[in-house]
């Protein structure tokens, strides 16, 4: 991606993260306090019978509480790393810790690390919400530009977690550290401020109680929601971020311009605020000849009242690239995305006067559900089962 040049002439250093709680629906994060939290944390960690919790940590396991308390006083009470205790709100007990570290206010760069979740927190929605609260403080509250995650390259669960949470892999630092008498090659991941809006939207959608069935089963996975690439056949699309705003707007304007005269009204995709679209919807980009050739905009929808589906908001093809099958590539990608998310059908609408569009969707297997009269146009609602 060629990143849009940012004007940072007005940049000012950020503030360090404050020692104030972070409140979620499932967890509450409190600045670590030895007296208040150490005993409860040590007891929670005792549930890790095999000691796997400490394999990739530079410290631990601890023989007894005194050893753990001494560690806490020596390592966990400073400003960098700045530790927070994760408290399960339902049980009102400590279940893990995480920290901000390598804090660089001058450049707006901050890392999360020293993440140590007890078995009471591991693989729960509260674990995900903890990292969401950390990222929200870094980006939304403090205005940092870059949020980092680093781990031992041998730590496969940590690398999977980073990708699931929306971090992008950036590379490997070979022979970076010596930990417990072993070499550590360090894998680097990060989220940037222009990526954060879509990552935040994915977390919000995943954490929404509506995303879980009565028995706690997730409807949409966070790994799927945070996917950075979308492959259908031999075509791979890239997930757009706020840095792509200008080329996305330019392509959409060009792609839909011809529809004004046919519709006798402004095409719906040209009425949108694309900053909001990039923040709240899925925008996928199809490159051709090193330039943007197509834009696919999707919205996953779940809920018992509307029926689970993937809504196709827009399929836009640059006029220069029309006639080369890119529209078909984008629609194939939408079908692949619905399957990846476990959604049983595509839905969309198109203008009734756009006969070529309607017929193309029909050839691709869509059926007409309804023809609706709006104030300024008539639209055709269509659906395609993909299960």
N, C-alpha and C positions, 0 to 999 in steps of 0.2 A: 504494500500500500504506500502510495506517495502521500505523506501527511500534509494536510493543509498548513501553510506557514502561519504560526501564531504570533500575534503582536504581544510581546511580553514587556513592552517598555514601561508599563504601569505595574509590573509585578512587585509585590512586597513579600518579605518573608512571612511564613505562616506562624501561628502560635504553636507551642508544644501541646500535646494532648493534656487536658486537665485531669485532675484526680477527682472526677465526679462520676456517679453511677451511670450506667446505661441500662435502660429498661426495655424489655421485650414482652411479648405475650407469654412466653414459656420460661424465660430465664431473666435474671437480674445480674448485671455485672457490677461488682463493687471493687474499688481499689483494694488491693491485697493488704490485709492486716494480720500480722502474726498471731496476735492474741485472739482475734475473732475467727480466723479461718484455718489456721495450721492444723489443729487437731481434727477438725472435720474432714479436711482434705486427706490427711494421712489415713484416716479410717476408710475413706472412699477408695483410695489407692490400694488398700489391702485386699480389695476384691479382685485385683489382678494377680491371680494365683501363680501364673507362670513367669511373671516379671517381664512380659513382652513390652509393657508400657515404656520401659527405660532403654530398650535396645539401641535406639538412635539418639537418645538424649546424651548430653555431655556429662551428666551426673545421674545418680541413682543406680540401682535401687537402694533403699535406706534400711538399715538393720532394725531400727526402732524409731520411736517418735523423737527422741532426743536428737538423733542424727538428722532427721528431717527438719526439725525446728532450727537446728544450727544452720542448715543449708538455707532455709527461708530467710533467716536474719542476714546471712552473708550475701545472698544473691537476689532476693525478691523484694527488697524494700527501697530500691533506688528509683531514679527518674528515667533511666535508660539502661536496661529494659524497664518499662513501666508495667507492672503486673496487675491484672484484674482477676478476681475470683468469680467463677461462674456459680451462681446459686440457682438450683432448681426451685422455681417459684411454688410449685404444688407441694413439694416436700419441705421447702424452706431449709435446704442444707447445701453445703458446698459440694460440687461434683467435678470441679476441674479448674484449670487456670489457663490464661493466655496473656500475651503481652504485646505492647508496642515496643519496637526496638530499632536501633540504628536510625534514630529520628533526626532528620535533616531539614529543619524549618526553612533554611535559606533557599533551598531548591524545591521544597514541597515534596519531599520523598520520605516515605515511612514504611516500615516493615512490620508484619505480624509474625511472631515466632514464640519459641518456648511454650508451645501449645501442649498441654498435658491434661488430657481428658481421662477421667476414671471410667471404668466399665458402666457406671450409672449414667454417663453422658454420651459415651461413644455410640455412633450410629443412631442417634435420636434427632428429631426435629430441633430440639434445643441446642444441639451441637452446631447445626447449620445456622440457627438464629444468632448464636454467639458471634460467628464470623460475619454475619450480616450487620450486626450492631457495630463491630469493629470497623468495617468498611464504611458504614454510614457516618461514623464519627470522623474518619479520616477525610472523606470527600465532602459530605454535606455540611458537617459542622465546622471543619477546620480548613477546607479548601485545598487540600493537598493534591498534587498533580499525578502522583505515582504511588501505588500501594503494592508492596512486594511480599513474596512468599519464597522461602528457600528451604531446601531439605537435602538430606543425603540421597544421592542418586540411587542407592540401593533400597531406599524406603518407598517401595511401590505403593503402599496405601496412602502415603502423604502426597505423592505425585498425582494419584487418582483424585484425591480430595481437592487438590489445587484446581485441576481442570473442571471438576464438578462444580466448584464454587465460582467459576468464571475467570480464573486466572489464565493467562496465556504463557505457554512455555517459551522461554527466550534463549536458553542455551545452557551449556555445562561448563563449570569452572573445575578443571581437572586438578587433582592434588591440592585442594583448597585448604584442608584442615587435617589435623591429626586428632582423632577422637577416641579415647579409651584404647590407645595403642593401635588404632586402625586408620588407614587412609580414608579420607572423605572427599569424594568428588561431589560438588554441590550443584544441584539443579536449580535454575533460577526461573521464577514465574512472576508475573506482574499484571495488575489492572491499572489502566491509565484513566485520567479524568474523562476523556472522551468516550471510553468504553463503559464507564460506570453507569450511565443512564439505562442502557439495555441490560446490564448485569443486575442492577437494582430492580428493574421491572421483573426479571426472571425470578429473583429471590422473593419478591412480593407475591408473585403468582404462585410460587411453590409453597410458601409459608401460609397462604390463605387457608383457613379451615375448610373452605369449600373444595380444596384440592385433595382432601382426605375422606375416605369412606368412613362409615360408622365404626369399622374395626381397625381404623388407622392406616389402611392401605393407601398409598399415594396414587393419585390419578395420573399426574404428569411428573416425570422424574426431573430433578434439577440438572442432571447430566445432559439430558436431551434439551431442556430449555436453554442451557448455556452453551450449546454446541457452537463452535466457531466456523465450521465448514458444513456444507450440505452437498452430498454427492448423489447424482442420479445418472445411472449408466456411466458414460465416459465424461460427464460434465460435473464440475465441482464449482459451487458458488461460495462466496465468502460473505460472512456476516458483516453488515455495515455498522459503523460507529458514527459518532457525531462528527468526526473528522471528514466523513464522506458527505456531509450535508450539501455542499455546493454542487458537486457532480450529480448527486441524486436529484436535486431540484431541477437542474438543467435538463437531465434526461427526461424526467416526467413532463416538463413543459413541452419539450419537443415531441414526445411520444403521443401526447393527448391533444395537441393543438388542432389537428385536423378534425377532431370530433365536435368542436364547437359548432360548426356550421350544420353538421348532420343532426345534432341534438337540439340546436336552437337554444342552448343553455351552456353554462360553464361546466365542463366535465368535473365530476365529483373529486377525482384525485388532485385537480388543480385548485381546489378550495381548502386543502389541508395545510396546517402548520407543520412543516416537515421536521422541525425540532421536536415537536410532540410525537410525531410518528416514529422518529428514530429512538426516542426515549421509551415509548410504550408498546410498540409493535415490533414484529420481526421483519427486518429489511435485509434481503439477500441480493448480492451483486454478481452478475455474469459478465466476465471480462472476455474480450475478443480483440485480437491484434493490439494488445497492451492498452486498451481503453475500455471504458464502461459501455457495454452493449445492451444490458438488460437489468431491470430492477423488479424484484418480486417482493411484495409486501403481504405478510400473513399475520393472522391473529388466532392463537389457539383459544378455544372456548370449551369450558366444561360446565357442568351443572345439570341437575336433574330436570329443570324446567325448560331449558332451551335445547337440550340434547347436545352431547359432545360432538364437536366438529372443528375443522380447521377452516377459518374464513379467509378467502383469497380477496384481499382488499384491492390489489392492483397487480397486473402484469404489464410492465412497460418495456417497450423495445425501442432503442434509438433508431430513428428513420434510416440512418446510414446502414444499419445492420438488418433492416427488415427484409424478409424473403429468404433468410438463411436458416430458418428453423429454430431461431432463438426463443420464440414464443413457446414452441413445443418443449424446448429444454426447460424453460421456467415452469411450465405446467407439470412436467415430469418431476421436477424438483419439489413442487408443492405436494404431489402425491407421495413422494418419498418422505417428505417432512411429516405428513399426516401419519404415515405408518410408523415413523420413528417415535412420534409422540403417543402412539396408541389411540389415535382418533379415527373414527370409522368412516368419515366422509368429508368431502370438500363442499363448501357452499360459497356462492358469489352472486353478485348482481351485475347486470350490464344494461345499457340503454336499449330499449326496444327498437329504435330506428337504426341501431348499429347491427344491421342484418348479417354482415360478414362475421362479426364477433359471435353473435348468437349461433349461427350455423357452424362455426368452428368449434365452439364448445359442445354442440350436439354431436359433431363427428367424433369428438374425444370422449363421448359417452355420457355427457351431462344430460339431465332431464329438467324440464321446466316445472317449477313448483308453483309459481304464482306470477302473474303480471300485475304490477301495482301502479296505480296512478298517483304520482306525487304532484306537488303544486306546480312544478315547472317542467315535468317530463314523465314519461312512462318507463318503468324499469322491469326487467325480467329477472326473477329470482331462480337460481339453478342449483342443482346438487349433483354430486358424483360419489357413490359409495366406493371406498378404497380398501375395505377390510378384506 
